[in-house]
Amino acid sequence: MFMDPVVEIKNRLSIEDVVADYVQMKKAGRNFKALCPFHQEKTPSFVISPEKQLAYCFSCHKGGDMFSFIQEIENIEFPEALKILAQKAGVSLQEQAPLQKNKKSRLFEMHELATKFFTSVLFAEEGREALQYLHERGLTDETIRKFELGFATEDWNKLSKHLEQKGYSQEEIVSAGLALWRDRKTDGIYDRFRKRIIFPLSNSQSQVLAFTGRILGEGEPKYLNSPESLIFHKKDFIYGFNFAKQAIKEQDFTLFTEGQMDTIMCHQAGFKNAVASSGTALTPEHLRVIKRFSRNLVLALDTDSAGISASERAIELALAEEFEVKVVNKLAGKDPAEIIQKDPSLFQDSLSKAISWFDFYFEVVFKDLNLDEVKDKQFISKEFSRILGKLKSMMALEHYLKLLAKKLKTSLEAIKSDFKQDSKGKREHQKEETLPSSERVKREECLLGLLVNYPKELAYAVGALDDSQCISTIWRDVFVSLRNYYLTNDPHFVINDFIATLKTDELKAKIQILALYIDETYQNFDETDIHKEIKTLLQHLKESHKRTILKQLNSELKEAEQEGNTAKIESLLAKQRDLLK
C-alpha cells in the first residue's frame, strides 16, 4: 500500500532528529531550546517541541515543521527538502520526469552525476597518475572515496558529452559552472575542468554544490573553482562541514584549516572536527554557521606571512562573533597535511599546545617589537584598541585590557585612557541583525492560542466573546471554526482534530505555531492563572472593539451634523449612550 512520503518521513523522523544536525539543543521543560540558526542572538529563543513536532523562533518568526525548517536553513524549495529528509529517513521517492524538476533539483543532480563521473575516471586507467599523486600525498583509497575525489582528463568535452547524454542541455551545463561557451556560441561548449584532480564541494547534507580542481603537473591556475550559482555561494560554504558538524558539537571546538587537503588529512588522522573555506577567506557567514555547534575556534593556518595575515583577519572576525579563539602555532613552517603525513602525533602535539589569540599576537605578530620601547608599546596599544573595539562584551573587554596592561608593564588606567582616546579604538557597537519585520502577537492571537491549548476555557469564552469583536478576519474565521467545533464535539475536544478541520495548510501551521508560543509563554501558569489571563484578554478585546465602534459613530455623527439630519443624530447619540453604559 502506497503511503504519502511526507507522512512516512514524519513517522520515521522526529523534529529533534532533524534540528540536532544544525544547532546545540538544551532541554527546557517539555521542549528544547537553542540559539536561533536564522539570526544572531545571545539568549535562546528557538524552541523545538517534540510534542508538536515544530521548531520555531519567536524573535525572527522563522521555522515550522521539519520540512519548513530544512527549506529555510538550506535555502531550498520543498522538493529538495523532501529529498534530503527522505534520504535521512530511508524513504524511497518515486522518480520525477526531468521536465517536472525545478532548476535547483537539476543542478544538484548534474553535480551528483559529474561527481560519480570524475570518481570513475580517477579509478580507471586514465586516472592512474592522479591517483598515484593522491597516494603520495598520504591519502588512502577509503578516504578518497569518502570525500568523493575524482579526476578530469585533458579532453575538451568528456564531461559535457556525458551530461548531454543524460538529458541536460548545453545551457544547463554552462549555468552549473561545469562548462564554458566557445568563442562562438554556435560552436558549442567545452569542459571547465581539464587535467585536474577534482574536490567536490558538498553542503551540510552531503549534496555536491560545486568543485575545486587542482592542476596535475604544471599549469595555471593551480586551483580552479566553480563559479557561484543558484546553489553555490562561496561566502557561506564550509568545506568538510558535512563530515565535521557532529564532531564539532561533541568536542566543542572547530578546527579551521587552510585548504581541502589539510581538512581531508585531518579527518583521515582522526581530527574529525576539521573544516576549511573554499576559494575565499573566513567570512562572518562561515562563523555564524559554525557557531550553531560551538563558540570555540582553533585556527591551524599556514605559518608563512600570508597565513599569519589570514589568522589575524580570522581572529578579528571571530571576536566580533563572540568566539573563543586559539591558534596552532607550532607547525614548523609546514601545513597540517604535511605534518600529519609525516606523523599524526606531531600534529596532535601542536594542537594540544595551541595558544590564545592574545598570545599569538605577542609571540608571532609583534615578535620583532621591543616591549621596552615606548613607540612599540604605543603601536601595540593602538592595534589592540582596533581589535578589542570589535568585542561586544564589556566583561571580555575589561579582561583583555588587564592582560594588555600586564604585558606592556603599564597601568590599567593608562591602557583604558589610550583605548578611549584612540578614535580607532571606539567600540564598534555591532548590534544584532535587524530581525525581519513582523507583527507582535496580538491579544486576540494569544486568546485563540490559549483556547486551543486549554479547551476547558471554551465554555466561558464562547459565551463571553462575540465573533464581531475579533479585529482581524483571519482570526475571526478561526474563532468561528473553534466555537463550532467545540459546540459540536464537547467534551471530546482534540486539538489535532480541530487543526485538521481548518481550510488551508498555512492556517494549520499558524495555529500549531501559536499553540507552541502559548506553551512557552504560559508554561508557569496554573489553571487559575490561565483563566484570569483569558478573562483579561477578553476584556481588552471588548474594550478595543468598543473604542473602534465609538470612533466610527463619532465620524458618522459629524457627517450627520453637517447634513443637519436630526433623526440620524438622535439615533447615533442613542447608540453612543448604549455603548458607554
Steps between C-alpha positions, in 0.01 A plus 500: 500500500640841398559749781542873448881553529448809717295298749748212488796733562322662796424155639869404484668826602443734791550875486784455754680258263491760224584815697783336697707494178508880504490631858590409856177429683443516875203353683257765628195342661297308244692665215857566392658842446789620286657815363309579183684384185322769293619814681759612755393494863646452847194356675347184346160569346490203262258241640485136394182322603501116490131501588395728215787402266586864436817710515437873508670827595277749680744785430540478122187289437672237287455125513208260503486127447806300390441580131466875559812492719712326234370730224591806705840392629622348171336774288329243279152425370271225624609232247864525616394498865289191432800328342733588790257378765408189302868406482539559875187295576579222252183565300499429126354769274340441162719639222369815335508558127788740408268781392321494836816577693588860580831669424658435839410131488660465159813684617534264796454198274752627243761540773423156636546348154819700443640382836441135415648558155819661636541226765463224242768667285738528798483127567528410130822470299483861382502619863798289607743795524253709703425210735871443550544870589228474765658185642835681515330780696402238756134439414354150515243370251245493781550872565502581128164328458357655819573850371405392145819633341528463125694590188424700187705396196648734237206432265314816407145373537505160666274603792277722285422215261425271793252751646339567163444127461323508837251756371650834604520790257820693428342807661441303821854360506646852461265644766625228739856627449613168354568633151567821306380624163755503220592831337204461270197372687394306192818289540367354824661454841817360658569363850608746769712238682774326301808311622405573859449306820143571602381585851118502525361776723205361695247672726410388851270234353782362280345634179770610255468870413822573309860384442859603555750369245874478579726489196691174458856596411588848374241761404305802615294561695611239752147487643187564298160541669147476370334840459214594730163367395143459614618239754860607576610813692863515612447734794292248695645171373716298742702209365471177699217629718272211400751260662613731782182642654436212740862496620494879544197465723649211699850651542369854540745664262553546128843438347530744211766416240642665190367273227339181384804269529559620857140425591497158332829393663371619839189284463705199389719539810201524734470880534142486381400853602719655227353727232622761248362777285515464122615769262468771763628599845298435816180709496240605762257266322734204558527588867125529546454149363776359721369686806186287502717209615778662703634844590857370525726539197853368448687636196753271331604718207835522324778670695638705209424872473181440305385243757575737788298776332216254443511404870481867601194561282335184628564597863341842457192357332467224760528744791221708347288183495587431866720195445777380728798473265825304514778463242713194419840666484752214515478380139868556415417667169294207376129466443288245694489255206880481482539452875227236518651309206832492684353413841145571624624514860708807412187684394318380812784644708479834316123505544526434873740795529274746315535848648239768564448760230640760742827309542513441122528874442793534739679178399453534124360832376693727740801273555746748344383794712680614815261518795743733679470761222221758546429527127455122470275498805289775344477309173385183681250700705349652187478161329328347801263797521388419146469126570333530838259756358328209330405335828136518602551397861617763749622219727717355223631849420597558863672161510720566197581857599637362830707241311632771268597726790689212661674407174607859429597554865281804538196599702147393412395866523754598230381218272136597550580865435674416171214271404243776551706769327591297196232567241567162348451343840142608544295188541315403188156459643402225267140441582341167436354465153179686451235240527251461220208737552204311639193591703513428869262233620168680541274453797249315291770262378597433862138442588449252217824324586393467864159364399658244267745389771245516784169388346333488844487879481294492181171476692575836663649667190228395257239665720710811568631588152308585188690426177439859383733612781799336330713756318643302209302294252738203514471460879126565490466204261715286729293598804177410319651163398621445856160587649312278254740209553464536877121516493491191279763291679497606866622338722714310249716788384823377336737776386646311202153403380396865517810614307419240232163673440665831401485589133862563402843355589619853573228552759567159655869590534410837658285336765768240579764773542257708706441199726878464541528870585239455773688198635814712538337821625265348753698194612507615865129587519257274685133459403389795717761729339397384152135582573596846628712562189216396268259721694739797470556443127126477438449828686774671295344375176156626600639841594698519178190408303301765689760770421490407132118528491503832688753641256281394212188651666683831559593516134140431394372755754713777349362421155143502634556837670638647176195370315263626775341154520333516845353148494837344414673708771257375766543141385878523513497666843277220631751240375781693671312500832436125474871433442607725788267342758 
